[in-house]
Amino acid sequence: MASLVRSGTWKALKNGSPSFFNLKFRKFLNPQLQALTVRSFSAIMSPPSKAVVYEHHGPPDSVTRVVELPPVEVKENDVCVKMLAAPINPSDINRIEGVYPVRPQLPAVGGYEGVGEVHSVGSGVKGLSPGDWVIPSPPSFGTWQTYIVKDENVWYKINKGSPMEYAATVTINPLTALRMLEDFVTLNSGDVIIQNGATSIVGQCIIQIAQFRGIQSVNIIRDRAGSDEVKEKLRKLGADVVFTESELEVKNVKGLLAGIPEPALGFNCIGGNAASLVLKFLRQGGMMVTYGGMSKKPITVSTSSFIFKDLSLRGFWLQKWMSTDKAKECRSMIDYLLERARDGNLKYEMELTPFNDFHIALDKALGKHGSQPKQVIKF
Ligand SMILES: NC(=O)c1ccc[n+]([C@@H]2O[C@H](COP(=O)([O-])OP(=O)(O)OC[C@H]3O[C@@H](n4cnc5c(N)ncnc54)[C@H](OP(=O)(O)O)[C@@H]3O)[C@@H](O)[C@H]2O)c1
């Protein structure tokens, strides 16, 4: 919890205050919190924060609620950030469900990336000033709240000319797309990649980053009403070909490629049948990298794929990559991606939703209303 709310405030709230979920007036605070309030005359304090919290793992729409948290001290090396925007990513949902391998200690505030504006800084902070735009880099827990106080080192100052929703979403999905195109197979201009989950943010970024490098992309989407419109959108981003899964129910999928070379590298966001389709397209000795499991279905690989095609299967996890040497350069990669977004050369579909409507956005992110653009909370 230390990374989330400092000074044991959370514990004080949880154990001592009967108005934990409706904390509005100081007179209701327990003695520990009253002491904190008194200290505020001598220390820099953050404003109170409104946060999406969960005390137990479970279905995100029933275990999360919006609560008000009291001010916390902004210590010498701390920076208090007023959050501007933060997305709801599939991994945020998995963390709340309790099925993600790395999870914050409970109770926790949701969210793992976002962008904010520096509100105030501790006396020892030299590199950041009020008004700067910052992102947590590497990403860290607890971004679904209006004010966050964390050490200066957590924050990375970005160009304020960046579109807010791109700044809020750059550190996880676009970075994953960039790394996966770089780290597995040496791709040259004219090479081809194949992916399922092409409508995901990672998928949309793969299409565009591949295209900057002269790499062609073959893309697979789910069957849906309006699939022609979705295909057209992806083609406008740079997709060379787009198929729905059912269009690939043919004996010889490669016959559909019409002159495009066989892909050397495949990306699997979905699992199940969508993963089998990626494997079918790969050339002799090709590789499939799995980074998501949206269908929650396992990957099935035929024996002949290994013996006669010598395919390899790998996985990518950004959180693990963050502990490698290459991750030291992740901030310059973020600058590169944000520059592309500023130029209008990196785009993906998002929907900004006011924080007051958090649970509406959450329902959309949970797929309750069918396919939806990425939900980004605007504070
Ligand atoms: N390994 C890593 O380090 C890493 C890093 C970043 C992301 N990821 C993973 O990458 C995946 C995509 O993330 P994102 O934020 O880019 O996604 P997103 O923008 O939120 O989009 C979700 C994608 O999943 C598809 N989808 C949703 N429910 C599905 C289902 N039941 N069956 C099949 N497809 C389904 C959607 O297809 P429709 O458009 O058809 O609805 C859409 O393409 C997630 O699994 C995420 O956890 C992994």
The ligand as a Gaussian input file, in Angstrom:
#p B3LYP/6-31G(d) Opt

LIG

0 1
 N        2.195000      -9.533000     -22.557000
 C        2.279000      -8.227000     -22.362000
 O        3.266000      -7.686000     -21.880000
 C        1.113000      -7.394000     -22.775000
 C        1.242000      -6.009000     -22.909000
 C        0.139000      -5.283000     -23.364000
 C       -1.061000      -5.941000     -23.619000
 N       -1.130000      -7.276000     -23.402000
 C       -2.344000      -8.047000     -23.694000
 O       -2.692000      -7.800000     -25.026000
 C       -4.082000      -7.983000     -25.184000
 C       -4.634000      -6.757000     -25.901000
 O       -4.517000      -5.625000     -25.037000
 P       -5.053000      -4.203000     -25.520000
 O       -5.078000      -3.288000     -24.351000
 O       -4.304000      -3.813000     -26.737000
 O       -6.536000      -4.614000     -25.932000
 P       -7.790000      -3.683000     -26.165000
 O       -7.377000      -2.499000     -26.952000
 O       -8.460000      -3.494000     -24.864000
 O       -8.668000      -4.603000     -27.114000
 C       -9.160000      -5.855000     -26.696000
 C       -8.986000      -6.830000     -27.850000
 O       -9.393000      -8.120000     -27.447000
 C      -10.419000      -8.608000     -28.318000
 N      -11.331000      -9.385000     -27.492000
 C      -12.001000      -8.962000     -26.400000
 N      -12.686000      -9.982000     -25.846000
 C      -12.441000     -11.067000     -26.624000
 C      -12.870000     -12.415000     -26.585000
 N      -13.679000     -12.872000     -25.608000
 N      -12.450000     -13.256000     -27.549000
 C      -11.644000     -12.828000     -28.523000
 N      -11.182000     -11.550000     -28.615000
 C      -11.587000     -10.691000     -27.672000
 C      -11.047000      -7.373000     -28.905000
 O      -11.631000      -7.703000     -30.119000
 P      -12.911000      -6.954000     -30.716000
 O      -12.404000      -5.690000     -31.344000
 O      -13.400000      -7.935000     -31.669000
 O      -13.832000      -6.692000     -29.565000
 C       -9.819000      -6.477000     -29.069000
 O       -9.089000      -6.831000     -30.218000
 C       -4.633000      -8.212000     -23.800000
 O       -4.742000      -9.598000     -23.574000
 C       -3.562000      -7.629000     -22.897000
 O       -3.566000      -8.184000     -21.602000
 C       -0.086000      -8.014000     -22.999000

